[in-house]
Amino acid sequence: MKRKILAAMLAAIMLFLAAGCTGGNGQNNGSEHGEGDVNVTDKPAEGNLIKVEPHDADIGIWYSVWYKYDPEYPNDSTKNLWKDWDIRYDPILPDGTYGLYDSGDKEIIMFHLKELTEAGIDFIIMDQTNHIDVGGGFINDRAIAVAQCIQEWNDAGNKPIRYCSAIGAIQWEPAGKTIEDEAVLLNNRYLRKEWGDSYYMVDGKPLLVVYGDGGEQIWKEYKDGGGQSKYCDKFTLRWADNQSRPGYYGWAYDKGTQQDENVMVVMAGWDNRKGHTPVPRNHGEWYRNSWKQVFTAKKSPKIIVINSFNEYAENTGLHTAKTDYYGNDAPDLYWNMTKQYIALFRNGGWFDPDNNLPEQN
């Protein structure tokens, strides 16, 4: 009798396990998966979880280099961009306190590089889309400081991280020559042999992201018309705008993350405070749904771009910061989510579409 009961129990268990690998109609829920695909299944008997297999991709993040701050003049908007732009964030500082910083401060940069590499970020996109030399070059000066610190960081034997730039002067001068002119500046200032090999490469050339509506078409027409492209040809050009386009590198994906096998953009929310309809964070829901698109994509992307590390002016920043802008969320909620989702993508595990932090194996 005991043997019969044991055999029945074993049979029931085998049926249960088999059911866990198929849908209610007995068909396998997964599609045919090749290299780089994400396998999606329900975790047996534990709710609405999604199985994520380990995958590899380069992961980049937009990085703001424009924060100008002189603590001796905290109320002077000409020396305090945080005040000038009415930025309602106090980011975490290297000593664990919260406050404001200057993007050119080496201690701050090195702290950020530590945070970025520990999170699994492979490269940053330095946001120079307001024109490289705007405001007397204060953004360019700080971008150069970041690039130099990255090379120093890498030369010291730390986990490497790379940089590239995003330009956007075509917002004001929509012409192909505008893109070429900014490429000249980047080539002369950032592709310097003495700085080593810390520029991020795509298709064998340094990546250059061009931001602005219609940029890709502007460039095509310029090239088709015989426009000079000597310096742009030194880069791999990629594009960004606010149209939520598949395969673009940003910016405001207000229609949600778009699946694409080359690059996918995730963000937690967006509000540029200039009249556009904002994308509310909803206590992590938008960000969670952004990553869900990555985890359920039929083809895993080659590159994931995160918007953003510290773009607090348009409220996309994810790095730990105190703010009253989006309610009473914990200061480190979105940075912790970022780290966990990167780990989940690379190591595999179970994604919970209904809760902010994923389960790990």
ROKENU-177983 format. One record per atom (N, C-alpha, C): residue in one letter; x, y, z. Coordinates in pm, whole numbers, plus 32768, in hexadecimal, padded with zeros to 4 digits. Example, Ala and Ser with C-alpha at 12.3 -4.5 7.8 and 13.67 -1.06 7.14 Angstrom:
2
A85277DC7830C;A84CE7E3E830C;A85287EB6830C;S85057F1F82C4;S85577F9682CA;S850A80038313;
end
This chain:
361
M80537F888000;M800080008000;M8057807E8000;K80BE80818056;K811580F5805C;K8159810D7FD6;R8182809F7F93;R81C480AE7F12;R816480EB7EAB;K80E480BE7EAD;K808380F47E4F;K806C81887E69;I806181AC7EEB;I804C82397F0D;I80C3828C7EE0;L813F82577EF8;L81B8829E7ED1;L81BE82B07E3A;A819A82477DF0;A819C82507D5E;A813782B77D2E;A80C282BA7D6D;A805D831C7D45;A808C83AA7D5F;M80CE83B87DD4;M8100843D7DF6;M8169846B7D91;L81C484107D6B;L822B84327D0A;L81ED84577C84;A818884107C5C;A8146842D7BDC;A810584B77BE0;A80C684D67C54;A8086855A7C61;A80EC85CA7C59;I816085B27C9A;I81CA86177C97;I81FB862D7C08;M820F85C17BBD;M823F85CD7B34;M81DA86197ADE;L815886007AF4;L80F286487AA9;L80F486DC7ACC;F810886FA7B4D;F810C87867B7A;F818187CF7B3B;L81F7878F7B39;L826C87CF7AFD;L825987E47A68;A821D87847A26;A820687927997;A81A68805797C;A813E881279D1;A80DE887F79C0;A8120890579D2;G818489097A2A;G81C989887A42;G821789B879CC;C82348961796B;C8283898878F6;C822D89A4787C;T81A88994788A;T815189AA7818;T80DF8A047840;G809B8A3C77DC;G80258A8C77F7;G7FAE8A347814;G7F3B8A78782F;G7EC48A2D7853;G7E9489D277E2;N7EB989EF7766;N7E8F899C76F6;N7EF4893076D4;G7F5C8922772B;G7FBF88BB7715;G802D88E376B6;Q80258960767E;Q808D89907623;Q80FA89D67672;N817789CD7642;N81E68A107683;N81D78AA77674;N81E08AF176E5;N81CE8B8176E1;N82418BCA769F;G82B88B8C769C;G832B8BCE7661;G832A8BC275CA;S836B8C227587;S837C8C1974F6;S83FD8BCE74DA;E841C8BBD745A;E849C8B817437;E850B8BE47453;H85688BBF74A6;H85CD8C1E74D3;H86568BFB749B;G86938C60745F;G871C8C537433;G87778C9E7493;E87F68CAA746E;E88558CEF74C2;E882B8D8174D2;G88288DB2754E;G88048E3C7569;G87708E507583;D871D8DE5757B;D86908DF47595;D86758DED762C;V86038E267655;V85D78E1D76DF;V856A8DB476E8;N857B8D54773F;N851A8CEA7753;N84B88D1377BF;V84378D1477A1;V83D18D4177FF;V83758CCD7821;T836C8CAC78A2;T830F8C4578D0;T82D78C707955;D826A8C34797D;D82348C4D7A02;D827B8BF67A67;K829C8C327ADA;K82D88BE27B44;K826A8B907B86;P82788B0C7B8E;P820B8AB87BC1;P81DE8ADF7C4C;A815A8AEE7C5C;A81198AFA7CDE;A81478B727D2F;E81818BD97CEF;E81AD8C4C7D3E;E81838CCF7CFD;G810B8CD47CC7;G80D58D527C97;G81038D777C0B;N80F38DF67BED;N81068E287B64;N81978E517B4D;L81F38DF47B5C;L82818E107B49;L82AE8DE77ABD;I83158E2A7A8D;I83498E127A06;I83D98DE17A0F;K83F68D7379CE;K847B8D3A79CE;K84D68D8A7970;V854B8DAF79A1;V85AE8DF77950;V862E8DA4794F;E865A8D7D78D9;E86D88D3578CB;E874D8D9978CE;P87C48D6D78F5;P88398DC778F4;P88598DF67866;H88738E77785A;H88988EAF77D9;H89028F1977EA;D89428F37777D;D89AC8F9B777F;D8988900C7721;A89A89085774A;A899790FC76F5;A89EA91697733;D8A1491C876E2;D8A52923F771A;D89E492977754;I89FD92CC77C9;I899A9320780B;I89D493AC781F;G8990940E77E3;G89BB949977EF;G895594EB7839;I897E95627861;I892395BA78AB;I8943964B7889;W88DC969C7875;W88EF972A785E;W8925976978DE;Y898697C478CC;Y89CB9800793E;Y89D598977929;S89A098E47987;S89A29976797C;S8A2599AE79B1;V8A619A067962;V8AE59A3E7985;V8ADD9AD67998;W8A689B0979AE;W8A589B9C79AC;W8A449BDC7A34;Y8A4C9B8F7AA2;Y8A2D9BCA7B24;Y8A9E9C267B54;K8A7F9CA57B54;K8ADD9D0C7B82;K8AB49D337C0F;Y8B149D2B7C6E;Y8AF19D497CF9;Y8B6A9D7B7D46;D8B5B9DF07D80;D8BC29E2A7DD7;D8B849E3A7E61;P8BAC9DE67EC3;P8B6C9DEA7F47;P8B7C9E6F7F8F;E8BDB9EC27F63;E8BEA9F457FA2;E8B809FA87F74;Y8B3B9F847F07;Y8AD29FDB7ED0;Y8A549F897EB4;P8A1A9F4D7F1C;P89AA9EF17F04;P892D9F347ECC;N891F9FB67EDE;N88A79FFC7EAF;N88BFA04D7E30;D8936A0417DF7;D8958A0897D7D;D893DA02E7D06;S88D2A04A7CBA;S88AA9FF17C4C;S89129FEB7BDD;T896BA0507BD4;T89D3A04C7B6D;T8A409FE87B91;K8A499FC07C11;K8AAE9F617C3D;K8A719EE07C74;N89EE9ED77C6C;N89A79E647CA3;N89399E3D7C40;L89599DDD7BE6;L88F89DB37B83;L88809D707BC3;W88949D2D7C32;W88259CEC7C7A;W87B99D557C99;K87E49DC97CC8;K87869E337CE8;K874E9E737C69;D87A69E8A7C09;D877E9ECD7B8E;D87129E7E7B45;W871C9DF87B46;W86BB9DA47B02;W864F9D6E7B5F;D864F9D9C7BDC;D85E99D727C3D;D85E09CDA7C48;I86529C9C7C5F;I865A9C0A7C6A;I86419BE17CFB;R85D99B937D11;R85AA9B727D97;R85E09AEB7DC6;Y86619AD87DBB;Y869F9A5B7DE5;Y871B9A787E39;D87319A237E9D;D87AF9A227EE8;D87EB99977ED8;P884799867E7A;P888099017E62;P88DF98D67ED2;I88F698557ED8;I895398207F3C;I89E198497F17;L8A3198657F7E;L8ABB988F7F6D;L8B19981F7F9B;P8B9A982B7F7E;P8BF797BD7FA0;P8BF897978033;D8BDB97F5808E;D8BDE97D5811D;D8B5A979F8151;G8AFA978980F8;G8A7997528120;G8A1097B98144;T8A3698388149;T89D598A28160;T899598CA80DB;Y8938992780E3;Y88F29954806B;Y890899EA8058;G891B9A137FDC;G89339A9F7FC0;G894D9AB47F2C;L89889B257F0B;L89A19B497E7F;L8A349B377E5D;Y8A539B2D7DDC;Y8ADD9B187DB3;Y8AF79B5D7D2F;D8B779B697D0F;D8BA39B9B7C8D;D8BCF9B247C39;S8BA29B1E7BBC;S8BC29AAC7B66;S8C569A9F7B47;G8CA39B097B5D;G8D339B027B44;G8D859ADB7BBC;D8D459AC17C2D;D8D8B9A9C7CA8;D8DBE9A0C7C9C;K8E4099FA7CA5;K8E7A99757C91;K8E4899107CF6;E8E37993A7D73;E8E0598DD7DD9;E8D7998AC7DB4;I8D2699067D82;I8C9F98E07D58;I8CA598807CE2;I8CF798A17C80;I8D00984C7C08;I8D2D97C07C2D;M8D9497B57C7F;M8DC697327CA6;M8D5E96E47CF6;F8D1397297D49;F8CA696E97D93;F8C3D96B37D32;H8C1B97037CCF;H8BB996D57C6B;H8BED965E7C1C;L8C6C965F7BF9;L8CA395EE7BAE;L8C9E956E7C01;K8CB5957A7C81;K8CAB95067CDA;K8C1B94D27CDC;E8BBB952C7CEB;E8B2F95057CED;E8B0494C67C68;L8B3095017BFB;L8B0A94D07B77;L8B4394467B5B;T8BC394327B77;T8C0193B17B58;T8BCD93447BB4;E8BB393657C32;E8B7B93017C8D;E8AEF92D77C62;A8AA793327C20;A8A2293117BEF;A8A2592BF7B6E;G8A9892BA7B2C;G8AA3926E7AB1;G8A9592C27A33;I8AA693467A3F;I8A9E939F79CB;I8B219396797C;D8B17938B78F9;D8B8C937F78A3;D8BBA94047868;F8B5D94607850;F8B8494E07816;F8B1F954C783B;I8B4F95C87837;I8AF79639784E;I8AEA968A77CC;I8A7796C977BB;I8A629727774E;I8A6297B2778B;M8ACE97FC7777;M8AD8988177B1;M8A7B98DF7765;D8A1E991A77AD;D89B7996D776F;D89EE99F87752;Q8A0F9A0F76D4;Q8A3C9A9276A6;Q89DE9AC8763B;T895E9AA6764B;T88FB9AC475E4;T88CF9B5575E3;N88F79BA37646;N88D69C327645;N893E9C8375F8;H89919C4275AD;H8A019C77755F;H8A809C6D75B3;I8AE79C397576;I8B639C1B75BD;I8B9C9C967604;D8B989D0975C3;D8BD99D8075FB;D8B769DE67632;V8AFD9DBB7655;V8A9A9E16768C;V8ACD9E53770F;G8AA69ECE7729;G8AC69F0E77A8;G8B599F2077C2;G8BA49F3D775A;G8C339F4F776D;G8C809ECE777F;G8C409E5D7761;G8C869DDB7767;G8C829D9677EE;F8C259DBF7848;F8C269D8278CD;F8C009CEE78C8;I8BAC9CC67868;I8B8A9C38785C;I8C009BEB7821;N8C3E9C2277BA;N8CB29BE1777E;N8D229BCE77E3;D8D3D9C337835;D8DA89C287899;D8D8F9BB378F7;R8D139BA3791F;R8CF39B37797E;R8CF19AAF7938;A8CC89AAC78BA;A8CCC9A2E786E;A8D5C99FE785C;I8DB69A5A7841;I8E449A367835;I8E789A0078BA;A8E509A3E7928;A8E7A9A0C79AC;A8E4A997E79C3;V8DCE9960799A;V8D9898D979A9;V8DE698777952;A8E01989C78D5;A8E4C9844787B;A8ED6982678B2;Q8F19988A78E7;Q8FA09876791F;Q8F9B981C799A;C8F35982E79ED;C8F2897D97A64;C8F0B97497A3E;I8EBC973479D4;I8EA196AB79A7;I8F229667797A;Q8F7696AF7930;Q8FF496747907;Q904C9654797F;E904F96AF79E0;E909D96967A5B;E9066961E7AA7;W8FE296157AAE;W8F9F95A57AF0;W8FC595217AAD;N8FBE951E7A2B;N8FDF94A379E2;N9073948079EC;D90C994E579E5;D915A94CD79EF;D918294957A77;A913094B17ADD;A914F94827B65;A912893F07B79;G90F293B07B12;G90D093227B1C;G904593077B51;N8FF1936E7B5D;N8F6893597B89;N8F1793177B1A;K8EA092E67B3E;K8E4692B27AD9;K8E2D93207A73;P8E4B930979F4;P8E4993777992;P8DBD93AA7973;I8DB994297953;I8D3F946A7924;I8D6994C978B4;R8D1194DF7854;R8D36953277E2;R8CD295A477D2;Y8CF69603777E;Y8CA09677776C;Y8C8C969276D7;C8C1F96D776BA;C8C0897127636;C8BB99791764D;S8B9E97D975E3;S8B57985975EF;S8AD79858759F;A8A7898A975CD;A89FF98C77581;A89FE995C7564;I89E7997F74E6;I89E39A0B74BC;I89569A307491;G893A9AB27484;G88B29AD87461;G88A19B65742D;A890A9B9D73F4;A88FF9C2673BF;A88999C2F734E;I88759BBE7310;I88139BC472A3;I87899BEE72D6;Q87759BF1735A;Q86F69C23738E;Q86E39CB67369;W87529CFF735B;W874C9D8D733B;W877D9DAA72AC;E87D29D547278;E88069D6371F0;E87F49CDE71A7;P877B9CC37176;P875C9C3F713B;P879A9C2C70B1;A881B9C0D70B1;A88639BF87034;A88CD9B8E7048;G88EB9B436FDF;G89519ADB6FE8;G89D89B13700E;K89F99B8B6FDE;K8A7A9BC76FFE;K8A879BE07094;T8A189BF970D7;T8A1A9C0C7168;T8A4E9B8E71AD;I8A229B19717F;I8A529A9B71B7;I8AE79A89719C;E8B0F9AA57122;E8B9D9A9A70FE;E8BF39AF97151;D8BC49B737168;D8C119BD471B6;D8C259BA67245;E8BBF9B6A7280;E8BCF9B397309;E8C299ABD730C;A8C249A6C72A4;A8C7E99F9729C;A8D109A267298;V8D2B9A977256;V8DB39ACE7255;V8DE19AEA72E4;L8D8B9B2A7333;L8DAE9B4D73BD;L8DC89ACF740F;L8D719A6D7402;L8D8199F1744F;L8E0199A97427;N8E1C99A273A7;N8E95995F7378;N8F1299A173B2;N8F159A2573B2;N8F8C9A6C73DF;N8F9C9A6C7476;R8F2D9A6074BF;R8F349A6D7551;R8F2E99E9759C;Y8EEC99857564;Y8ED3990B75B1;Y8F16988E7578;L8F31988B74F7;L8F74981774BD;L900B982F74BD;R904198397531;R90CE985C7540;R911E97E17569;K918A97C57522;K91D8974C753A;K920E974575C8;E923197BA7600;E926A97B97687;E9203979176F0;W9183979176C9;W911C97687727;W910096D27721;G9145968A76CC;G913295FA76C5;G90B995D37673;D907995667699;D901095297646;D8F8B95217690;S8F68958976D9;S8EF09583772C;S8E7295B576E7;Y8E7A95D37665;Y8E0295FC761C;Y8DB4957E75F5;Y8D3195837606;Y8CDD950F75E7;Y8CCE94FF7550;M8CDF94857520;M8CE094677491;M8C6494187467;V8C31943873F3;V8BC693EB73B2;V8BEF93D67322;D8BEA935C72F5;D8C11933B726C;D8C9E936B724B;G8CF7936172AD;G8D84937F7296;G8DA994127299;K8D49946B72B7;K8D6694F972BD;K8D269536733A;P8D5995A87369;P8D1D95E973DE;P8C8A960B73C5;L8C3895F3742B;L8BAA96117420;L8B9296A77432;L8B3E96E073DE;L8B11976A73EB;L8A79976B73DD;V8A3497957447;V89A2979C7445;V8978982B7421;V8922983673BE;V88F198B97391;V885F98C773BC;Y8845992D740F;Y87BD99447441;Y877B99B873F7;G86FE99A473D2;G86B09A0E7393;G864B99D47333;D85D59A0C7332;D856C99DA72DA;D859799E17247;G858799727202;G85A8996C7174;G863C99637156;G868E994B71BA;G871F994A71A6;G874F98E67140;E8719986E7145;E8745980570E9;E8725982B7059;Q86AF98647041;Q8689988D6FBA;Q86DA99066F8D;I86F599626FE9;I874899D76FC8;I87D299AA6F99;W880999486FE0;W888E99176FBC;W888D98CE6F36;K8826987E6F1E;K881B98356E9F;K881598976E29;E87C398FD6E36;E87B6995E6DCA;E883899AB6DB4;Y887B99C86E20;Y88FC9A0E6E17;Y896399B86DCF;K896A993A6DF4;K89C998DE6DB3;K89A498C66D20;D892398B26D06;D88F7989C6C7C;D891599146C24;G891A998A6C62;G89379A036C17;G89CB9A226C0C;G8A1F99C46C36;G8AAF99D56C2A;G8AF09A226C9C;G8AAC9A2B6D0E;G8AE19A756D7F;G8B609A356DB7;Q8BBA9A886DEA;Q8C389A5C6E23;Q8C209A0D6EA4;S8C5E99966EB1;S8C4999426F27;S8CCC99056F5A;K8D3A99496F42;K8DBD99166F67;K8DC498EE6FF9;Y8D8E99427051;Y8D9B992770E0;Y8D2C98CD7113;C8CB598DC70DF;C8C4B987F7106;C8C6C97F070DB;D8CB797E2706E;D8CDD975D7040;D8D3B971770A1;K8D75976070FC;K8DCC97247162;K8D7A96E371D1;F8CF7970371D4;F8C9E96D1723D;F8C3596737201;T8BF99622725A;T8B7D95DD723B;T8B0B9635726D;L8ABA966A7212;L8A4D96C27239;L89D29671725F;R8998969872CF;R8917966272F8;R88C096D87321;W883E96C17338;W87DF972E733E;W878A972973BB;A8757979E73E1;A86FD97A97454;A869D981C743A;D8620980A7465;D85BD98747461;D8553985574CA;N84E1989674C2;N8476987F7524;N83FF983774E7;Q841797E37484;Q83AB979F743C;Q839E970B7460;S83E896DC74C3;S83E0964F74EF;S83FB95EF747B;R8462960C742D;R847F95BA73B7;R84CD953C73DB;P84A594C873A6;P84F5944E73B9;P85809460737F;G85E6943473C8;G866F94397398;G86B594BC73B0;Y8670952273E6;Y86B1959F7409;Y86EC95937496;Y874095F374BA;Y878895F0753A;Y8747964975A4;G86D6967E758B;G868F96D675E8;G863997357595;W85F7979075D1;W860897C27659;W858C979D76AB;A852097EB769D;A84AA97D476F0;A844F976E76AE;Y845096F476E1;Y83FB968A76AA;Y8373968E76F0;D832396F676CC;D82A39707770E;D823B96A276DE;K825A965A7674;K820295ED7646;K822F9566767B;G8293956876D2;G82C594ED770C;G833E94B676C2;T8383945A76FF;T83F8941A76C4;T83D193CC7647;Q841D93E075DD;Q8402939C755D;Q846493297549;Q842F92B67524;Q848592427510;Q84D39250748D;D855492327495;D85AB92397421;D862491E2743E;E8654919873DB;E86C1913B73F5;E874891807400;N875291FE73D7;N87D1924673E1;N87DC92957462;V877892E8747F;V877E933A74F9;V86F29351752E;M86E5934C75B2;M8668936B75F4;M868393CF7663;V8626942E7673;V8634949976D7;V85CF94837746;V85FE948A77C3;V85A694827837;V85B195037887;M8542952C78C2;M854495A17918;M84D795947981;A84E795E279EE;A848A95D87A5E;A8419963E7A56;G842E96A77A08;G83CC971279FC;G840F978A79BB;W83C097F2799F;W83F89867795B;W839B98DD796B;D83D599517987;D838899CD798B;D83EA9A407977;N83E99A7C7900;N84469AEA78E7;N840F9B717917;R83949B6F794D;R83599BE7798A;R834F9C5B7927;K83379C3978A9;K832B9C9F7841;K82AB9C8F77F0;G82469C567830;G81C59C4C77EF;G81A39BC777B1;H82089B7077A1;H81EC9AEC776A;H81A89A9477D2;T81599A3677A4;T811799DA7800;T817F99847846;P8187998978CA;P81EE993C7910;P81D098A77912;V8238985A7928;V822C97CA793F;V823F97B279D3;P81D697967A1E;P81E297857AAF;P822897037AD3;R827397077B3F;R82BA968E7B6B;R825C96287BAB;N81F496577BED;N819495FD7C2E;N81DA95997C8A;H823795CD7CD9;H827B957E7D3F;H82C195027D04;G82F995127C8D;G834894A77C50;G830094597BE4;E827E94717BD3;E8231941F7B73;E826294337AE4;W827A94B27ABB;W82A694CA7A32;W832D94887A18;Y838894937A78;Y840E94587A69;Y840693C17A63;R83B293887AB8;R83A192F77AB8;R836B92C77A31;N830A931179FA;N82D392EB7979;N833792FF7907;S839193617917;S83FB937378B3;S845492F978AC;W847F92CA791F;W84D592537922;W848A91D678F9;K840991D27911;K83BB915E78E5;K83C6914D784F;Q83C991BC7803;Q83D991B37773;Q845F9174774D;V84C69191779C;V854991547784;V854290BE77A1;F8508909C7814;F85079010783E;F84AE8FB877E7;T844C8FF477A3;T83EF8FA47752;T84068FB576BC;A84728FF97697;A848F900D7608;A84AD8F8775C4;K847D8F77754A;K84998EFB7501;K852E8EED74E0;K856E8F6074C7;K86008F6274B4;K863B8FC1751A;S86948F8D756C;S86D58FDF75D1;S872A904A758D;P872290C975B9;P876D91337576;P88039127758B;K884E915A752B;K88DF915D7538;K890C91C9759A;I88BD923475A4;I88DD92A375FC;I885D92CD7645;I886B92E776C7;I87FF93227716;I882E93AD7740;V87DB94127728;V87FB949B7750;V879894C677BC;I87CD94F7782A;I877B9522789B;I877795BB789E;N870295F178AB;N86ED968278B6;N86B6969F7942;S870996D1799D;S879496F97994;S87D196E77A1E;F885296FF7A29;F889496F97AAC;F886F97717B01;N887897E97AC8;N886C98627B1B;N883298D97AD1;E87D698C27A75;E879599327A32;E871C995C7A85;Y873999A77AEE;Y86D099CC7B4C;Y867A9A407B18;A86AD9A8F7AB9;A86619B017A85;A85E19AD17A40;E85EB9A6079F7;E85769A2979B3;E854099AF79FB;N856E999A7A76;N853599367AD0;N853D98A77A9B;T85AF98877A58;T85C897FC7A31;T863597BC7A86;G867898097ADC;G86E997D77B28;G86C397637B84;L871996FD7B87;L870196857BD6;L875E96777C4D;H87D096BA7C4A;H882E96AA7CB7;H87F296E27D38;T881A96A67DA6;T87E296C47E28;T87DD975A7E43;A8767978B7E67;A8755981A7E82;A86D6982F7ED2;K86D998957F25;K866198BD7F6E;K861699267F1D;T859499147F11;T854299737EC8;T84B199657EF4;D846599D07EE7;D83D699C87EFE;D838A99C67E7B;Y83D599BA7E0D;Y839599CA7D8B;Y8333995A7D6C;Y835598DD7D8A;Y82FC986F7D68;Y82CF98237DE4;G82AA98707E4C;G826E98327EC1;G82D398067F28;N82AD97A27F74;N82FD97777FE6;N835096FA7FC9;D837696E47F4B;D83CA96717F2B;D844F967B7F74;A848796097F9B;A850996077FDD;A857396407F7F;P85D596897FB4;P863B96C77F5E;P868496667F03;D869495E97F31;D86E195887EE3;D868995247E99;L8606953B7E95;L85AC94DB7E55;L85D594BE7DC5;Y85E795277D76;Y85FB95137CE6;Y868894E37CC6;W86E995097D18;W877094D57D00;W877894427D27;N8733941C7D92;N872F938E7DB7;N86E7933D7D4C;M867A93717D16;M8636932B7CAA;M8692931A7C32;T86DE93837C13;T873B937D7BA2;T87A0930E7BB5;K87DD93097C29;K884292A27C43;K880692177C3D;Q879092067C76;Q875391827C77;Q872991557BEB;Y86F591B17B9C;Y86CA918A7B16;Y8741916B7ABB;I87AD91B47ACB;I882691937A7E;I885791087AA5;A885B90EC7B27;A888690687B56;A88298FFB7B25;L87A790167B25;L87468FB47AF6;L87598F977A62;F87708FFE7A13;F87868FED7983;F88018F987968;R886B8FB179B1;R88E98F6C7995;R88F38EE379D6;N88B58ED27A4A;N88C48E557A94;N884D8DF87A86;G87DC8E2F7A5B;G87638DDE7A53;G87198DDA7AD7;G869C8DB47AD2;G864A8DAC7B4A;G85B98DBE7B25;W856D8DF27B84;W84DE8E037B70;W84B98E967B7D;F84738EC97B19;F84458F537B1A;F83B58F5A7B49;D839C8FAF7BAB;D83158FC27BE0;D82DC90437BA4;P827C903A7B48;P824690B27B08;P81ED91067B62;D81D090D37BDB;D817491197C34;D81B9915A7CAB;N823A91417CBB;N828491797D2C;N830A91B27CFA;N834092147D43;N83B292607D10;N843392127D09;L845091C07D6D;L84D2917D7D70;L84C290EB7D49;P851690BA7CEF;P850990317CBD;P853B8FCA7D20;E85048F517D14;E853C8EE27D61;E85BC8EB57D20;Q861B8E857D70;Q86968E4E7D3D;Q86988DB87D51;N86EC8D747D03;N86F68CE27D11;N87258CBE7D9C;
end
